Amino acid sequence: MALSRSHRVTMNDGNTIPVLGFGTYAPRRVPKSEGEKATKVAIEVGFRHIDGAFLYENEKEVGQAIRAKIADGTVTRKDIFYTGKLWSTCHRPELVRPALEETLKNLQLDYLDLYIIHFPVSLKPAKEMFPMDENQKVIRDSVDLRETWEAMEKCKDAGLVKSIGVSNFNRRQLEMILNKTGLKYKPVCNQVECHPYLNQGKLLEFCKSKDIILVAYSALGSHRETQRVDPKSPILLEDPVLGAIAKKHNRTPAQVALRYQIQRGVVVLAKSFTEKRIKENFGAFEFQLTPEEMKVIDGINKNFRYLTLSIFQEDPNYPFDDDY
Protein backbone atom coordinates (compact mmCIF):
# COMPACT_ATOMS: atom_id res chain seq x y z
CA MET A 1 0.00 0.00 0.00
CA ALA A 2 1.70 3.17 -1.19
CA LEU A 3 0.67 6.46 0.39
CA SER A 4 -2.61 7.55 -1.14
CA ARG A 5 -3.52 11.20 -1.68
CA SER A 6 -5.31 11.16 1.67
CA HIS A 7 -1.97 10.38 3.32
CA ARG A 8 -0.48 13.68 2.14
CA VAL A 9 -1.02 17.14 3.55
CA THR A 10 -0.80 20.45 1.71
CA MET A 11 1.92 22.87 2.79
CA ASN A 12 1.59 26.68 2.78
CA ASP A 13 3.16 26.90 -0.72
CA GLY A 14 0.58 24.56 -2.26
CA ASN A 15 2.90 21.53 -2.52
CA THR A 16 1.98 18.34 -0.65
CA ILE A 17 4.06 16.22 1.73
CA PRO A 18 3.43 12.58 2.74
CA VAL A 19 2.55 12.47 6.45
CA LEU A 20 4.80 9.46 7.14
CA GLY A 21 8.45 9.63 6.14
CA PHE A 22 11.43 7.30 6.22
CA GLY A 23 14.44 8.70 8.11
CA THR A 24 17.88 7.86 6.71
CA TYR A 25 20.15 8.90 9.60
CA ALA A 26 22.35 6.02 10.75
CA PRO A 27 24.89 5.77 13.57
CA ARG A 28 28.48 5.50 12.30
CA ARG A 29 28.68 1.84 13.23
CA VAL A 30 26.03 1.03 10.59
CA PRO A 31 27.63 0.39 7.17
CA LYS A 32 26.47 2.86 4.51
CA SER A 33 25.31 -0.06 2.34
CA GLU A 34 22.71 -0.81 5.05
CA GLY A 35 21.19 2.64 4.52
CA GLU A 36 20.89 1.94 0.80
CA LYS A 37 19.26 -1.44 1.44
CA ALA A 38 16.85 -0.02 4.03
CA THR A 39 15.80 2.85 1.74
CA LYS A 40 15.00 0.35 -1.04
CA VAL A 41 12.91 -1.73 1.39
CA ALA A 42 11.10 1.41 2.60
CA ILE A 43 10.14 2.35 -0.96
CA GLU A 44 9.02 -1.22 -1.69
CA VAL A 45 6.87 -1.21 1.47
CA GLY A 46 5.17 2.02 0.39
CA PHE A 47 7.16 4.92 1.90
CA ARG A 48 7.30 7.82 -0.53
CA HIS A 49 8.78 10.48 1.75
CA ILE A 50 12.55 10.05 2.26
CA ASP A 51 14.28 12.31 4.79
CA GLY A 52 18.02 12.81 4.29
CA ALA A 53 20.77 15.30 5.12
CA PHE A 54 24.28 16.22 4.05
CA LEU A 55 25.36 15.70 7.69
CA TYR A 56 24.38 12.00 7.52
CA GLU A 57 27.15 11.40 4.96
CA ASN A 58 25.10 8.81 3.08
CA GLU A 59 23.40 10.89 0.38
CA LYS A 60 25.11 8.90 -2.41
CA GLU A 61 23.82 5.57 -1.09
CA VAL A 62 20.30 6.90 -0.47
CA GLY A 63 20.30 8.42 -3.96
CA GLN A 64 21.34 5.06 -5.43
CA ALA A 65 18.42 3.38 -3.65
CA ILE A 66 15.91 5.95 -4.97
CA ARG A 67 17.26 5.73 -8.52
CA ALA A 68 17.24 1.90 -8.42
CA LYS A 69 13.54 1.92 -7.46
CA ILE A 70 12.80 4.43 -10.24
CA ALA A 71 14.77 2.31 -12.73
CA ASP A 72 12.90 -0.90 -11.87
CA GLY A 73 9.52 0.82 -12.22
CA THR A 74 8.50 0.69 -8.53
CA VAL A 75 8.15 4.49 -8.48
CA THR A 76 8.63 7.55 -10.66
CA ARG A 77 10.62 10.58 -9.51
CA LYS A 78 7.32 12.42 -8.99
CA ASP A 79 6.17 9.74 -6.51
CA ILE A 80 9.16 10.39 -4.23
CA PHE A 81 9.27 13.32 -1.82
CA TYR A 82 12.90 13.89 -0.83
CA THR A 83 14.03 16.20 1.97
CA GLY A 84 17.62 17.47 2.11
CA LYS A 85 19.23 19.71 4.73
CA LEU A 86 21.64 22.65 4.64
CA TRP A 87 24.41 22.03 7.18
CA SER A 88 25.67 24.70 9.58
CA THR A 89 29.04 25.23 7.85
CA CYS A 90 27.15 26.56 4.80
CA HIS A 91 24.92 29.27 6.30
CA ARG A 92 26.72 32.13 4.57
CA PRO A 93 24.41 33.18 1.72
CA GLU A 94 26.99 32.56 -0.99
CA LEU A 95 27.47 28.95 0.21
CA VAL A 96 23.79 27.93 0.22
CA ARG A 97 23.32 27.17 -3.47
CA PRO A 98 26.68 25.33 -3.83
CA ALA A 99 25.71 23.18 -0.80
CA LEU A 100 22.37 22.32 -2.38
CA GLU A 101 24.06 21.56 -5.70
CA GLU A 102 26.47 19.20 -3.92
CA THR A 103 23.53 17.36 -2.38
CA LEU A 104 21.84 17.08 -5.80
CA LYS A 105 25.09 15.74 -7.26
CA ASN A 106 25.43 13.18 -4.44
CA LEU A 107 21.86 12.03 -4.98
CA GLN A 108 22.05 12.28 -8.78
CA LEU A 109 18.68 14.07 -8.77
CA ASP A 110 17.61 17.20 -10.67
CA TYR A 111 15.71 18.80 -7.79
CA LEU A 112 14.75 18.31 -4.13
CA ASP A 113 11.17 18.39 -2.93
CA LEU A 114 12.18 20.10 0.32
CA TYR A 115 15.38 21.75 1.53
CA ILE A 116 15.65 22.88 5.13
CA ILE A 117 18.14 24.72 7.33
CA HIS A 118 19.30 21.83 9.54
CA PHE A 119 20.18 23.77 12.70
CA PRO A 120 20.08 27.48 13.59
CA VAL A 121 23.67 27.61 14.89
CA SER A 122 26.23 28.68 12.24
CA LEU A 123 29.67 27.08 12.04
CA LYS A 124 32.83 28.27 10.32
CA PRO A 125 32.91 27.16 6.66
CA ALA A 126 35.12 24.04 6.60
CA LYS A 127 35.54 20.59 5.06
CA GLU A 128 34.78 19.01 8.45
CA MET A 129 31.19 18.93 9.66
CA PHE A 130 32.29 20.18 13.10
CA PRO A 131 35.34 22.45 12.74
CA MET A 132 37.22 22.47 16.09
CA ASP A 133 39.77 24.82 17.66
CA GLU A 134 42.84 23.67 19.61
CA ASN A 135 40.67 23.31 22.75
CA GLN A 136 38.28 20.97 20.92
CA LYS A 137 35.50 23.56 20.88
CA VAL A 138 33.44 24.03 17.75
CA ILE A 139 34.39 27.14 15.77
CA ARG A 140 31.23 29.13 15.32
CA ASP A 141 30.38 31.64 12.61
CA SER A 142 28.27 34.76 12.83
CA VAL A 143 25.60 34.71 10.10
CA ASP A 144 22.24 36.47 9.95
CA LEU A 145 19.86 33.57 9.28
CA ARG A 146 17.53 35.95 7.45
CA GLU A 147 20.23 36.25 4.80
CA THR A 148 20.59 32.46 4.71
CA TRP A 149 16.82 32.30 4.19
CA GLU A 150 17.00 34.73 1.26
CA ALA A 151 19.56 32.43 -0.38
CA MET A 152 17.16 29.50 0.19
CA GLU A 153 14.39 31.49 -1.52
CA LYS A 154 16.66 32.00 -4.54
CA CYS A 155 17.23 28.23 -4.75
CA LYS A 156 13.45 27.75 -4.89
CA ASP A 157 13.16 30.41 -7.60
CA ALA A 158 15.91 28.64 -9.57
CA GLY A 159 13.87 25.40 -9.55
CA LEU A 160 16.49 23.45 -7.59
CA VAL A 161 14.00 22.81 -4.80
CA LYS A 162 10.20 22.89 -4.67
CA SER A 163 9.71 23.85 -1.01
CA ILE A 164 11.92 25.34 1.73
CA GLY A 165 11.76 25.08 5.49
CA VAL A 166 13.73 24.92 8.73
CA SER A 167 14.68 22.43 11.44
CA ASN A 168 15.32 22.78 15.18
CA PHE A 169 14.06 26.38 15.22
CA ASN A 170 12.26 27.70 18.30
CA ARG A 171 9.35 30.15 18.21
CA ARG A 172 11.62 33.21 18.40
CA GLN A 173 13.72 32.02 15.47
CA LEU A 174 10.63 31.22 13.39
CA GLU A 175 9.27 34.69 14.09
CA MET A 176 12.57 36.24 13.01
CA ILE A 177 12.11 34.63 9.55
CA LEU A 178 8.35 35.29 9.39
CA ASN A 179 8.80 38.99 10.26
CA LYS A 180 11.72 39.47 7.87
CA THR A 181 11.41 42.51 5.59
CA GLY A 182 10.72 41.39 2.03
CA LEU A 183 9.94 37.78 2.96
CA LYS A 184 9.09 35.96 -0.25
CA TYR A 185 8.32 32.44 1.01
CA LYS A 186 7.35 31.32 4.51
CA PRO A 187 9.03 28.17 5.83
CA VAL A 188 6.70 25.29 4.96
CA CYS A 189 7.84 23.25 7.96
CA ASN A 190 9.88 23.09 11.14
CA GLN A 191 11.46 19.68 11.73
CA VAL A 192 12.07 19.07 15.44
CA GLU A 193 12.50 16.27 17.96
CA CYS A 194 8.95 15.26 18.88
CA HIS A 195 7.55 12.15 20.58
CA PRO A 196 5.22 11.35 23.51
CA TYR A 197 7.95 12.34 26.04
CA LEU A 198 8.50 15.67 24.23
CA ASN A 199 5.19 16.37 22.55
CA GLN A 200 6.04 19.99 21.61
CA GLY A 201 2.43 21.05 22.33
CA LYS A 202 3.17 24.80 22.45
CA LEU A 203 5.42 24.80 19.39
CA LEU A 204 2.85 22.71 17.48
CA GLU A 205 0.09 25.22 18.26
CA PHE A 206 2.32 28.12 17.24
CA CYS A 207 3.29 26.42 13.96
CA LYS A 208 -0.35 25.60 13.17
CA SER A 209 -1.29 29.25 13.79
CA LYS A 210 1.30 30.28 11.17
CA ASP A 211 0.42 27.50 8.69
CA ILE A 212 3.79 25.82 9.23
CA ILE A 213 3.85 22.02 9.41
CA LEU A 214 5.65 20.40 12.34
CA VAL A 215 7.76 17.42 11.23
CA ALA A 216 8.76 15.00 14.02
CA TYR A 217 12.18 13.34 14.17
CA SER A 218 13.21 10.85 16.89
CA ALA A 219 9.49 10.03 16.96
CA LEU A 220 10.25 6.58 18.44
CA GLY A 221 12.79 7.85 20.95
CA SER A 222 16.38 7.79 19.73
CA HIS A 223 19.33 5.62 18.73
CA ARG A 224 21.23 5.14 21.97
CA GLU A 225 24.58 6.45 20.79
CA THR A 226 26.62 7.36 23.82
CA GLN A 227 28.18 10.45 22.24
CA ARG A 228 24.72 11.87 21.41
CA VAL A 229 22.24 10.41 23.88
CA ASP A 230 22.52 9.74 27.62
CA PRO A 231 22.44 5.92 27.95
CA LYS A 232 20.44 6.38 31.17
CA SER A 233 17.63 8.17 29.30
CA PRO A 234 14.20 6.49 29.42
CA ILE A 235 13.30 4.08 26.60
CA LEU A 236 10.17 5.52 25.02
CA LEU A 237 8.94 2.30 23.42
CA GLU A 238 9.03 0.55 26.82
CA ASP A 239 6.55 3.04 28.28
CA PRO A 240 3.66 1.12 29.93
CA VAL A 241 1.04 3.56 28.61
CA LEU A 242 2.12 3.02 25.00
CA GLY A 243 2.38 -0.71 25.71
CA ALA A 244 -1.17 -0.94 27.05
CA ILE A 245 -2.68 1.01 24.13
CA ALA A 246 -0.67 -1.07 21.65
CA LYS A 247 -1.95 -4.29 23.23
CA LYS A 248 -5.54 -3.08 23.02
CA HIS A 249 -5.21 -2.43 19.27
CA ASN A 250 -3.01 -5.48 18.65
CA ARG A 251 -0.29 -3.11 17.45
CA THR A 252 3.30 -2.26 18.44
CA PRO A 253 4.24 0.68 20.72
CA ALA A 254 6.10 2.16 17.70
CA GLN A 255 2.91 2.09 15.61
CA VAL A 256 1.04 3.82 18.45
CA ALA A 257 3.75 6.53 18.76
CA LEU A 258 3.58 7.18 14.99
CA ARG A 259 -0.22 7.12 14.85
CA TYR A 260 -0.34 9.63 17.72
CA GLN A 261 1.62 12.15 15.65
CA ILE A 262 -0.41 11.60 12.48
CA GLN A 263 -3.65 12.28 14.37
CA ARG A 264 -2.20 15.51 15.84
CA GLY A 265 -1.49 16.83 12.34
CA VAL A 266 2.25 16.24 12.64
CA VAL A 267 4.28 14.82 9.74
CA VAL A 268 6.26 12.00 11.32
CA LEU A 269 9.57 10.33 10.42
CA ALA A 270 10.39 6.74 11.30
CA LYS A 271 13.76 5.12 10.81
CA SER A 272 14.75 1.50 11.02
CA PHE A 273 17.19 -0.85 9.32
CA THR A 274 15.18 -4.04 9.70
CA GLU A 275 12.63 -5.04 7.08
CA LYS A 276 10.12 -6.28 9.66
CA ARG A 277 10.13 -2.95 11.54
CA ILE A 278 10.02 -0.86 8.36
CA LYS A 279 6.87 -2.79 7.37
CA GLU A 280 5.42 -2.46 10.88
CA ASN A 281 6.01 1.30 10.93
CA PHE A 282 4.06 1.67 7.71
CA GLY A 283 1.14 -0.02 9.51
CA ALA A 284 0.50 3.24 11.40
CA PHE A 285 -2.23 3.94 8.79
CA GLU A 286 -4.19 0.80 9.56
CA PHE A 287 -5.84 1.79 12.86
CA GLN A 288 -7.07 4.81 14.80
CA LEU A 289 -6.58 6.02 18.36
CA THR A 290 -9.62 7.24 20.29
CA PRO A 291 -9.75 10.84 21.62
CA GLU A 292 -9.34 9.35 25.13
CA GLU A 293 -6.20 7.45 24.10
CA MET A 294 -4.79 10.60 22.51
CA LYS A 295 -5.35 12.41 25.84
CA VAL A 296 -3.69 9.63 27.81
CA ILE A 297 -0.62 9.79 25.54
CA ASP A 298 -0.58 13.60 25.93
CA GLY A 299 -0.36 12.92 29.66
CA ILE A 300 3.01 11.11 29.48
CA ASN A 301 4.80 14.20 28.15
CA LYS A 302 7.89 14.97 30.31
CA ASN A 303 9.44 17.70 28.09
CA PHE A 304 12.32 15.24 27.85
CA ARG A 305 14.79 15.78 25.02
CA TYR A 306 17.02 12.93 23.81
CA LEU A 307 19.14 15.17 21.57
CA THR A 308 20.33 18.25 23.44
CA LEU A 309 23.18 19.00 20.99
CA SER A 310 24.98 20.59 23.92
CA ILE A 311 28.09 21.09 21.76
CA PHE A 312 26.27 24.24 20.54
CA GLN A 313 24.97 25.39 23.93
CA GLU A 314 27.16 28.50 24.21
CA ASP A 315 25.92 29.94 20.92
CA PRO A 316 23.31 32.76 21.11
CA ASN A 317 21.31 30.89 18.45
CA TYR A 318 21.18 27.64 20.48
CA PRO A 319 17.44 26.91 20.22
CA PHE A 320 16.62 24.65 23.17
CA ASP A 321 16.91 27.06 26.12
CA ASP A 322 13.65 28.81 25.22
CA ASP A 323 10.36 27.43 26.53
CA TYR A 324 9.43 26.54 22.94
Buried (B, 14 or more C-beta within 10 A) or exposed (E): EBBEEEBBBEBBBEBBBBBBBBBBBBEEEBEBEBBBBBBBBBBBBBBBBBBBBBBBBBBBBBBBBBBBBBEEEEBEEEBBBBBBBBBBBBBBBEBBBEBBEBBBEBBEBEBBBBBBBBBBBBBBBEEEBBBEEEEEEBBBBEBBBBBBBBBBBBBBEEEBBBBBBBBBBBBEBBEBBEEBEEBEBBBBBBBBBBBBBBBBBEBBEBBBEBEBBBBBBBBBBBBBEEEBBEEEBEEBBEBEBBBEBBEEBEBBBBBBBBBBBBBBEBBBBBBBBEBEBBBBBBBBBEEEBEEEBBEBBEEBBEEBBBBBBEBBEEBEBBBBEEEB
